[in-house]
Amino acid sequence: MSRILNLINVQLRRDSSACRTIARLPLRTICCTSRRRAEQGDGATVLGKRWKDTAETVIIGGGCVGVSVAYHLAKGGMKDVVLLEKTELTAGSTWHAAGLTTYYHPGINVKKVHYDSIKLYETLEAETGQAVGLHTPGSVRIAATAARVDEMRYQMTRTHWHVTEQYMIGPEKVLELFPLLDINKVLAGLYTPGDGHIDPYSLTMALAAGARMYGAQIYNPAPVTSLSPTADGKWDVQTPHGTIRANRIVNATGFWAREVGKMIGFDHPTIPVHHQYVVTATVPEVKALKKELAVIRDLEASYYLRQERDGLLFGPYEKMEKMKLQDSWVREGVPPGFGKELFESDLDRIMEHVEMAMEMVPVLKKADIINVVSGPITYTPDLLPMVGPHQGVRNYWAAVGFGYGVIHAGGIGKFLSDWIRNGEPPYDLIECDPNRYGRWADVPFMCAKARESYGFNNVVGYPKEERFAGRPTYRLSGVYELLNDKASMGFHAGWEQPHWFYKPGDDVGYKPSFRRTNWFGPVGRECKLVMEKVGVIDLTPFAKFIVKGKDSQKLLDRLFANNMPKVGLTNISHMLTPAGRVFAEVTITQLTPGEFLLITGSGSEGHDLRWIEDEAANGGYDVDISNITDDVGVLGIAGPNSRNVLQKLTDEDLSDGGFKFLHCKSIKLAGIPVRAIRISYTGELGWELYIDQKNMAAVYQAMMEAGQDQGIDNFGTYAMNSLRLEKGFRGWGAEMNCDTNPLEAGLDYFIKLNKPSDFIGKAALQEIKAKGLRRKLSYITLDTDDIDPEGNETVWYNGKVVGNTTSGAYSYSSQQSLAFAYLPLDLCSVGQKVEVELLGRKYPAMVIQEPLVLTEPTRTRLQKKAKSKA
């Protein structure tokens, strides 16, 4: 211990400058940099090639992500691909990265990115002739607590239906893969074969060689000085060497992303974070090994550790109160000329992790440190990158915010290339959509969330996770102050929304678990409230758009597969991709002739708006599209007594005959103008009330007062989810997304293949229907104990993986667990028995007839039919 501390003190004395140069880097990177200088020569040689005045795509930024995009576009057959790098390829974060590669990711969709990256890296050297320095010893995530073991079981059930290999292993196997561990501290491990590390510089050079081989042009040094959109949706990209007219641009500029974004008026929520790793000299115990050590991730101590030649490379993630943001770059910009420099190291910040690592890997106590690398990596508020076309401007694509650019580069390059060339994303990756952030993601929020995300890098990842830094934003509904102290709040696209409500005697607060936890009983109470009396819910986070103008109906008929509703009516409609997959689900109301109100989910606001705006612009439609999300609050009221409550506050006839299901009217409640739609996602009698935000609290209080004798109370989104599942309602992002078509999702009722309009995806859907389906969404019940499905669990039959759940919950009406799941056609029949894996155990499940509980309109219709027969 004293030896390593002495070495650290020497190191700190040596680090006297604010930024350090390449001399402090690991030997491998020093060698690579030397080779780069020999190969590339000076800038004049690079720019001696013919300058292109036009391009199909211009990629800005020559890190591993940008070069990967160029490689994949060129390989995919796109002509005129140009990459502009302001200084040298790999400048920024790529050159000093630790180079870790892993198939693992807790998110279902990002796993595909990692998979595509590694599969590319395995073959890239043979394809391009450029070595990439790929090592694949596998990796082990270490569990040292019972909660961590549960997390690994949770992740296993979310991986079995993916192509990636992953195994939960015991301490003995962990020790076999990393024999230098103190195995007494290990309960289990999550082992991923094929994981490892790669040399970031060599990877980027190989991608660049491949890009050139397939026809792409790479210019450097070629800094972009301005970006100017043209009337026809193209871009003039200006550099000191000339201007390129591009059909589209891709911002892949790493920690310069904000500066490039500001050229066109965007404040991308990205911020550089100081990340440090240390490299040791030769460790005799490492040198004596017969095979390379697996990469380990000690999650409780929050660090990764891998073999570096005959030594070790160790990288920690400090707690949020100790980590460091380079927030001056947000305020003042990146210093001119910064690109191949490093920050001064600060080993005091990571000493806690150093000490824990020495306990877990005792050979570290005697290891000499030869290098400390402290460099900038880019974070977004939620740690996920921003990938895809940006709303608000045409043909501007983002590929920024990569905290883990090396493992993302290959897969993201392929993802963006496929999307750009084919006109739709190859699979669902909405969690990385750049439009998930709005003006509410301001600098204070971004800094608070980046600090939290870095410090929470290796915390246990529970279902229904909430993180509280930077909250609340300015996005507060008109009833937030009335509800905040009564509820457990969730965060939805900048909004605070009640998940469930407290009562005296409840175990309150956010207490996450992989099993049923403190909200289970209260949510049942709220479901009972809505089924038997009347409940009120804040639905303000819904995204709300107005589309109007001469071509409004023509545009919407092109965008949506359903017929457009008549004036005063509402329906559920779906936007499809050209390949016939479900891009969005939207509730549409025609308010006045040619004026439509569109309602979509909070997380889909920018995602859906961009798709609509792009089609309007590309098709030359004469329409006006406005986003009224922040201006309009929404209250839902549902339950058998909901009509009685509202009728006290209005002269409007709310009877079945006077206000029919899926009708919309402008009414007054307690004298306040309200747009009311008779609809409820609980499936019970109910209305959605659209109110000016400033009047929302008054309407809420009037309803609560009028409903005292009706048993009125609040309910939250957890109860709404349980109730919608009981009614068989599908949810976008779960039962339907860009990985599913509407026919297999059971949305046939909403898809009008015979409508005259040639809606997007119509031809593809006709072809899908003609060929027949291979799987369908099924409705299943489960026999569980203290755990319920939530979605993305593996479904088994006869010992084989046959499908996956999409969403799930506990049905309080039937006292059993309930889920939707995609199953092959031969396993979809009612009565079919399967198994669903939850936390490492396979629970019996059975396909049932949907819905479990009839909706209120259906119950009312059947009652009337029965009475007429009587």
Protein Blocks (a to p, Z undefined) as FASTA:
>chain_A
ZZmmmmmmmmmmmmmbfbdcfklpcfklmmmmmmmmmmnopmklmmmpccdfbdfbdced
jbfklmmmmmmmmmnopahiacddfkbghiajkmmpghiacfbdfbfklmmmmmmmmmmm
mmmmmmnopaehiacebpadddfbfklmmmmmmmmmmmmmpmbdcddddfklmmmmmmmb
cfklpfbdcddehiacddfklmmmmmmmmmmmnopacddddddfbdcddfkopacdddfk
bccddfbdcddehjmlmmmmmmnopacdbdddddddddddddfklmmpmbdcdddddfkn
opadddehjbccddddddfklmccdfklmmnopaehiabaccdddfklmmmmmmmmmmmm
mmlmmpccfbdcdddddddfkopacedddehiahiacdehiablmlmmmmmmmmmmmmmm
nopafbdckkmpmklpcfklcfklmmmmmmmmmmmmmgccdehiacfehiacfbdcfklm
mmmmmpccddeehiacdfbdcdehiagdjdddfbdcfklmmmmmmmmmmmmmccdddfkl
pccdddedjklmmmmmmmpmbdcddehiacddddddfkopafbdcddddfbghiacdddd
fklmmmmmmmmmmmmmmnopacddddfklmpccdddedjklmmmmmmmpcbdfbfklmcg
hiacdddeehiacddddddfklpacddddddfklmmmmmmmmmmmmmmnopacddfklmm
mmmmmnopacehilpcckbcfklnopmmmpcfkbmbacehklmmmmmmmnopabdcdddd
dddfkbccebjpacdeehiafbdcfbdcddfklopacddddddfklmcghiacdddeehi
acddddddddfbdcfklmmmmmmmmmmmZZ
